Amino acid sequence: MSVTAGRLTSQTRMLPGFLIVGAQRCGTTSMYRALGEHPAVVKAVLHKGVHYFDVEYGRGRAWYQGHFPVRALAQRAARESGVAPVTFESSPYYMFHPLAAERISRDLPGVKLLVLVRDPAERAYSAHAHELARGFETEPFERALELEDARLEGEVERIMADPSYLSRGHQHHAYRARGRYAEQLDRLERLFGRQRVHVVDSGDFFTKPVPVYDAVLDFLGLPHHGRPDFERHNARPRSPMPPTVRAALDEYFRPHDERLASRLGGMPSWRR
């Protein structure tokens, strides 16, 4: 299906009942694939991340809706589950982008949000390897951390002042900032309420996936129809983080992790 064809048939297509909104490099691909195996769930047609509410919002609702399954076909495919089908997508920049949450709350009333979090020091290191591989980063990790504040300075204000502005630094160089999960969850919960935001500790998801997955199904109101093959996807091999850098990041994130604990019902897996 082309995006043009999807736009032309947008009125016959579904809109998401839930979104995986982040965080980047926290297991969102693995969760997306696990949920995509549920018989009541139908995925976005072209790819998992549409990025409409962050960088493609100017394309309009018909463009967005064109990425999702035709309603009648989805109902036929999900009939065996005995519940109405639901579709979703996963764009991990939504959680961090300063305008995305407000756009989602306005355009998708009632939508539920899934958030995955992991050790923020490891997330930052993984994100750096990811951006290097994609060509958005050229500096080594320690230098990129040194440059982060300068690269991000004023970028949120520029995005807020001009919603069409695309910030390379904000999207690709926010290694520490994206790991301050609690402040991003504050923004989501102000708009959606805590009852519509479910936070998954990826450390728990990868070590004991069954209860974590079952809790996600309960949050989404989906029946328990077997379980998928739980696999870790999209990991990049890399050398260990230098111990001094690791120690500095652990100390930096400590107060942010302590704030996160209230959302998880206890300290996150990397602090236990």
C-alpha positions, 0 to 999 in steps of 0.5 A: 500500500502506498501512502497516497492510496492510504490517504485516499481511503483514509475514511475507511481506515482505523485510528490507533487505540493505543500508542507506544510513545517511548522511550527510544532504545528501551525495547519498543521494537520488542514490545511492538512485535509481541503485541502485534502477534495478538489476534485482536491487534492489527499493526500500522500497514507500512512500518511501526513508527509513523512519526506523525505527532512529532515530525510529520504533523503538517501532513494532516490527519488523512495522511496519518490515518492512511497508514492504518488498516481498513476497518472492515478487513481488520474486523474480519482478521480479528474475529477469532479473538471475540473482541473488537480489533485495535490498531497501534503504532510505535514512535519513540520520539513522541514521549520526548517531543515537546508538542507531541503529547498535546497533539495526541490528546487533541486528535486521539481522545481516549487513546492509551499510551505505553511507555518503556523505560530502561537503565538511562545510562545504558539507554544513552550509550545505546542511543549514541551507537544508534545515531552513529550507525545512522549517520546523525552522530560523529563524535565519540560518546564522552564528547557527545555528552559534553556537547549535549547541553550546547546542542540542545540549548534553545531547541525546545523554545524553537520547536514551540515557537515554530511547530514546523521546525525540525531540530536535529539536535533535539531528536538525535543528540539528547542522550541524557535528556531522554533518560529523565523519564519522570519529567516526560511522564509528568507531561503525559500525565497532565494531559492523559491522567495516570490511568491512561499511561502504562509504564513498563520497566524493560529490565523486567520485560526482558527477564520475566516477560510473561507477567509484564506482557499480561499486565500490558494486556490488562491495561489495554483491555485485551483478552489473554489469547496465548503468548508470543515468542518473546525476543529482543530486537534491534539491539546493537553490539558495542564495547562496554561503557568506560567505568568512569563515564558509567559512574558519572551517569549513574550519579546524574540519573539517581534523583530522576530514577528515584522520582520514577519509582512512584510510577513503577511501584518500586525502584526500577530494575537497574537500581535494585 
